[in-house]
Amino acid sequence: MHDPACRGFDPDTGIVKLQMAGSCVGCPSSTATLRNGVENMLMHYIPEVKGIQQVKSDVEKAGEEELRSLEQRLAAAGAAS
């Protein structure tokens, strides 16, 4: 399930790839707050870090795809009314 190769620090770019957890699911503000907090803390304590990149699990990707599909079906049903 977890691919360790897709997470970690790339010294060439200064980007830390990580899978975040703990934010409210589906809340853009919560995700941004968590991301900014983690990024700021890493950049403060580790000068080589230039930013972070969120890595999503297969389950998260599937959930997002299912949500998009549901939204499209609801929009189509509303347009058909």
Summary of the structure (lengths in Angstrom):
residues: 81
radius of gyration: 16.7
end to end distance: 41.7
largest distance: 56.5
contacts: 166
relative contact order: 0.16
helix: 54%
strand: 14%
